[in-house]
Every structure is written in structure tokens, then in C-alpha cells.
Amino acid sequence: MHEQAPHPGALAAPAVQGLERYVPGKPIPELEREYGVHDIIKLASNENPWGMSPVAMAAIQRALPDLWLYPDGGAHALKVALSRHLDVPREWLTIGNGSNDLLMLLAEAFLTNAHSGVYSQYGFAIYPIVIRATGARCLAAPAHAPGTPMPYGHDLAALARAIEPDTRLVFIANPNNPTGTWVGPDALREFIRAAPAHTLVVLDEAYVDYALHDGVPDSLGWVHEFPRLVLLRTFSKAWGLAGLRVGYAVSHPEVADALDRIRPAFNVNSLGQAAAEAALGDTAHVQLVTTQTVAERRRVEAALRALGVPFVPSVANFLLIEVGQDEARGARALNEQLLRAGIIVRPVGGYGLPGHLRVSIGLPEHNDRFLAQLTRLLHKS
């Protein structure tokens, strides 16, 4: 008798079979299909509602006729512009399909089933996914407790204790997603300095543009001092290029070389490269976006205080609000009711925060609509 063939899914690597898939914020078309609602606003994925620079948009238009050609596999022009903008050597740069791509490349380059990766309890959900995909062990360090000055934020002492002899990567998001919390320069610098020689510290700064005036350090200069530090940044947030997927890493050239050895040759498309390069020449647009976003975040914070809705301290372009788990007015119920009103926010039960919702800061009219609906739902008899 022939042996029964395994189901095709059983042929996947064991580490992959055990992964829980990452579920992004609900897209607008999906909500339209499922609920039949229109006039939808999305406050779920921390996008920049002011959009990209007009200079970047013009660069996209100029690049359109050449889409029949492959993109520059080395992203030379973008690297030259980034090198000039950041004042770092080109050899220190790795371009990714968003910073998420770079997280995967780091795990593939530095982790095996003989290693471990460390991250914080409420860190970005992609960290354990990329660690587990390699067969490496996940080591989650406890975060700061509720009621502390930085609730649910990174506890650097706990992260340091979690590092083991086989740890190769430590992921720190500053500011952190989904909490919006942050770590100040002195403590963070000391953590990096004291990290073991067998460990790379991956500092994920996707939201740093919103936070540089609020105690979050500009750590670019630290890479010169700490060769085992890797900085990740993205054009998806403050720069408004989320749909084009462009991110970059700044690291010691030996780390950059390792990443480049496994990086897909054409991982960033031509439009993304052109838009990102052009956007670097319009820093005034990013400054305007971040200033408006921070002002709106503070206005939303004041409204939430007036409503009596607790929220976690944030220096990012979103707020993590606490609404509890009440069957009628808790996070699950409020999320459902907001969806039916055409407002998409982000449940974070998958992060171990079932009584919270993450709400991106939108345009003033978006924020007004969200606050009006939240007020109505909380006060509904």
C-alpha cells in the first residue's frame, strides 16, 4: 500500500506551521463589503492623513513611464540622498520594503533554531513572528505595570535580564507600537552600551519623527559609537508613503553587508524609490505634518480626559485608550459599534490588552467625528 500523502500545509517548516498570522487594521473596502457602510474614516493603522509631499507625488508622476523596467536593485539614488540627509556613509544603509521587510531580514540573517530573540511584552507584534519563523526562541520581557509613569512601556532592566547567552537580537521600539510609550536617552544609551557582545540591539524608530521634541533621542549618531546597534526607520508614517513600502536600516557596514546578502534584489519598487528620494528634499512638509499631528493628539487627549477615558502616555501619532471589557461598553462592543458608524479603530486584544483600543490621530474632522461617536456610545443608556 502507498503511504498516504501529507496535506500540503504539513510540508511547511515546523516553525512556520506554529505561527499566528499578523492581522493588520481593517481596510476600508472590507468594511464596506461586510457592513454596507460608506463615508468611512480609518483610524486603525497609524497612517498619515495629510499624505505625502507634493514633491514626492510629482516624482511618482515622472517615474510612471519607466515602470516596464525593473527598479534599481541597489536603490543607488535613494541611498545617496539618504546618506546626505542622515550624514551617514552609504555602506551603512540597507533599503527595505518598509521597515517590516528589514525586521524579517535581520531575523533571517542572525537567528537560527539555536538562538533566541528578545522583545518587550507589549512590543510590536511582528517581533515574535520574525523570531519564531526562523525556529529561534522568543523571550518576552515583562513591560512596566499599569499605574506606573510609563504603563505598558518597555522596562529596560527586564529586557536586560531576559537576554541569554544564545540571544542574538533584542528589539526595542522607541516610541513603541501599540502603546505610544517611549524610553529616554540616558537609559536607552546605557542599555545599548551594556548589551552583551553577542547581541545586536535593533532600535525600531518608525514613529521617531513625531517624538523628537518629547524626550525621544535622535540616535543616529550612536551607530558610530555602538557597532552592534541597528536603527530602523520608515517612510510609511510621517513621510506619508505607506502604500509604497519604503524603509531603511542604519547599521555597521558588516551588519549591512549581511542584510544585503539575503535582501531580494528588487525589494523596493521604482515609484517608492523615486518618492522617498524626492520626499527627503521637502522636510518642511514632514515638519508641518508632525506639528499638526502632535497638536491634534493633544486636543484628543484633552477631550478624552473630559470624557473620563484613560489613555496611555504617547509621543506617537496614536493613542491607546482604556475602555474596559464590559459587555455593552467595553473594547469589543465599542469597536463593533464604531465600525457600524463607519469608524475603524484597532482592537489590541492580540497584544494582551483586551480592554484597550488603539486610535490613530486623523485630520481634525476625523478626530471630531470619532470623539462625537465615542461620547454618544459611552453615554448611551
N, C-alpha and C positions, 0 to 999 in steps of 0.2 A: 504493500500500500504506500501511496505517496504521502509524505508528510504535509499536513495542512499548511498552506502559505500563511504567514502572519499578515495581519492587517497592515496596510501601508504606513499608517501612523506609528506602528510599533518599530519601524525601521529607523525612526529618528533617534538621535543620540539621547541617552537617558536623561542628561541634564536638561535638554530641550523639552522632553516629554513632561517634565515636572514643573515647567514654567507656568506662571499665571500671566496671561496676556495683559499688556498695558491698554487701558481703555481711556482714550482722550475725551475732551469735552464734546458734548453732543453737537454735531453740525446743524446749522440752520435748516438745510433741506430735509434732514432726518426728522426734525421736529415738525416741519410742515407735513411730511408724509404721515407721521404717526398720530398727530393730534389735529391736523387740519387747521392749524392756526397760521396767521400771517402777521405782518408787521412785527417781526421778531428782532429782539436785541440779544446779542451773545456776550455774556459777562462770565465766561467759563474758562477761557484758555489764555488769559493774560496777554491778549493781543493789544496792539497799539491802534486805537480807533482813529487817531489823527493821520495814520497812514505814512507812507514813505515820502521822502523828499521829492519835490518836483524835478530836481536834478537827476535823481535816480530813475524816475519814471521816463524822462527824456532819453536816458541811456538805454533803457529797455527798448524803446521805440527804434533807436538807431541799430540795436543788435538784432532785431527781428529778421531782416533779410538773410542773415547768415546762419539761420537755425538748421540748415541742411548739413552744416559742418559740425563735427564733434567739438566740444568745448576744449579749451586749453587744459590738458591733463595736469599740468603743474600750476595752473592759476597764476601765471607769472605776473601779469599786470596787477592783479589784486594783491599779491604778496608784496610787490614793490610799493604800492600805495599804503598797505598796512604797515610795512616796515618804516616808512616815512612818518605815518600818523602816530605810531606807537613808540618810535625811536628804539626799535629792536632789530637785530640782524634778520635778514630773510631766512637764514638757515634755522632760525628758532621758531618758524611759523609752520603750522600744518592746517590746511583748509579742509573743512568738513561739510557734509550735507546737514547743516545745523550742528549745534554742539552735541546733540544726541548721537550723531554719527561718530563723533570723537570719543564719547564715552564707550561706545562699542569697540572702537579701535584700540583704546587703552586696555580694555579687558582682554581682548584677543592677543595683544602684544605682550602683556605682562602677567597674565594669570593662566594657570593650568589646574588640573584637579589635585595638585599637590600644594596649592596656595589658598590664601584667603583674602577677602576684601572687607574693609570696614566702612561703615556709614552710620549716620545718626538715626535714631528710632523714627523720627518723622521727616527724614530726608526724602529727596526726590525719588519717586517710585521706580525710575529706570535703573538706579544704582544696583539694587538686588537682582534685577533682571539680567543686566550685563554680567554680573559676577556669576550668577548661577548658570548662565548659558555656557560658560567655559568649564563647568564642573567644579569650580572653586567653592570654598565655603563662605557663607555670608555671616558676618559678625556685626550685629546691630548693637550700637551703644545706646544706653538709656539717655533720653533727652531731659532737659530741665522740666521739672514738675509744674503742673498748674499752680498758680498763685505766686510763683517766683517772678522776679523782674522781667525775665525773658521766657515766658511759659512756652513749652514745646520746642524751644530752640536748642541748638547744638550745645552740649556740655563737653567742652574740650578735654576736661580731665577724664571724663568717662570714655571719650574716644581714644585718648592715650592709653588708658587701661585695657581697652579692647584689642589693641594691636598685639599680635602674637608673632613668634619667630618666622612663621610662613606667610605673614601678611605682606603683600606687595603694593596694594593700592588702598589709600584712605580718601574717601570722597567727602568733601565739605562744600556745601552750597552757601554762598555769602553774597546777598541775602538768600535765605532758604525758601524753597517752594515745597510744601504749600503753606508754610506758616508766616512768611514775610519777616521772620526774625533774623538777627544778624550777630556777628562777632566783631568786637572792636579790634583795632590794630595791634595793641600791645600783646594781648592774649593770643591772638592768631599768629603773630610773628614768633612768639616764644614756642607755640606748638610746632610750627614748621621747623624751627631751629632744633628742637629736641627730638624730632621724629627719628626713628632708627634708620640707619644707613641702608637697610634692606627694603625700605618703604618709599614709594612715591606719594606725595600729597597732591591730590587733584582738587584744585580750588575752582569750583564752578561758579562763575560770576555772570550768569545770564541776565541778572537784574541790576548789575552794579551801576549802570548809568542813572538809575533812579535814586541811588543811595549814597553817592559820593559826598554829599553835603550833610549826611546824617550819621557820621561816625563809622562808616564802612570805608576801609582803606583802599586806596588805589595801589594795588600790589604789584604793578608791572615791574617796578624796579627791583623787587625781591628775587626775580628769577636769576638775575646776575649773581646774587648772593647765595641762593639755595639751588644747587643743580638738580635736586630731586623734587622741585616744585613744578607743577604743570598748571597753567591757567587756562580756563576755558571761557570763551565769550561767544556771543551770538549777535547776528543782525536781525533776529526774529522779534525782539521786544521793542526797545526804544527806537531802533532804526526802522521799524515798520516793514520788514521784509519776510515775515513769517511764511508766506506762501512760496517763497523762492528757496528757502532752506540753505542758509549760508552761516557757518560758524567757523571759529578758528581756535587753535591751541597755541600758546606761547610756552616754550619749554627749552631745556638744554638741547643743543643740537644732536646729541646722541639719542635722546628720547624722541626728538622729531624724526630722526632717521629711522628709528624702529617703527614709528607710526606710518611713515611713508612707504615702508616695505610692504605693508599689508593694505594700504589705502587703495580702494578701487581707482583706476586711472582717470575716470571721468565722473567722479562722485559729486561735483558741483557743476550745474548746467551753465550755459553761456549767459542766460539772462540774469541769473543770480550773481555771477561774477561781475558782469557789467554794472548791475545796480549797486552792488556793495562797493565797488571801486568808486563809483560816482558819489555815493552817499557820504563817503569819507571826506569829500570836499565841501559838504554842506553841514558842518557841525552846528550851525545856527539853528537848523531845523530840529536836531536832536535836543538842543538846549531848550527850545520852545516846547517841544513835546514833554520833556521831563518836568519842566516848570509847571506846565498846565496840569499834568498828571498828579504831581505832588499836591498842588493846590486843591484839586478835586478830591484826592484821597483824604485830605484834612477836613474838607467840607463834609464828606460822607461820614468820617469818624465823628464829627460833632453831631450829626443827625442821629447816628446810632447811639451815642451817649444819651441824647434827649429821649430816645425810644427805650432806653434801658437795656440795649442789646450789647452784651460784652463782645469784645474783639481782641485779637492778639496784636501786640505792637508790631508794626510793619514799616519797612522803608522801601518796599517794592511797589508795584502797580496793582496790588490786590490786597484784600483784607480777608482774614479768616475769622468769621463771626460764629459765635456760640449761641445756638438756639435750642439745644437740648434734644431729647429723644421722645418727647411727648407724642402720643399717637395722633393728636389733632393738630398740634402746632410745633412739633419738633422738626428736625432737619429733613427727614424723609417726606413728611407731609408738606412742609413749606416748599421743598424743591418741586414736588409734583404740582402744587398749586401755582407756583411761579411759571412752570413750563406751560400750563394751560393758559396763562396770561401772556405767553409769548416772551418770557424772560428766561434765558438759560444761564444758570449758575452752576457751580461744581460741587457735588457731594464728595466728601472725603472720607467716607466710611472705610474705603480700601486702605487708607493710611492709618487706620485705628482711631479715627476721630468721628464716630458716627453721629455725634451731636453738633457737628460743625458744618458750615458751608463756606466755600471759598468764592469770593465775589471779586471779579476784575473791575478796575476803575475804568469807566467808559467816558464818553462825551458827557457834558453837563446834562443834556436832556435824557441820556440813558440812565444816569445816576438818579435823576429826579424820578423817573418812571419806576426804577427799582425801589427806591425809598418809599414812594407812594404805595406801591403794591405791598411791600413788607409791612408798612404801617397798617394798611387795611386788613391784612391777613392776621397780624398779631392781635388786633383789636376786635376781630370778628367774634361775635358771641357764639 
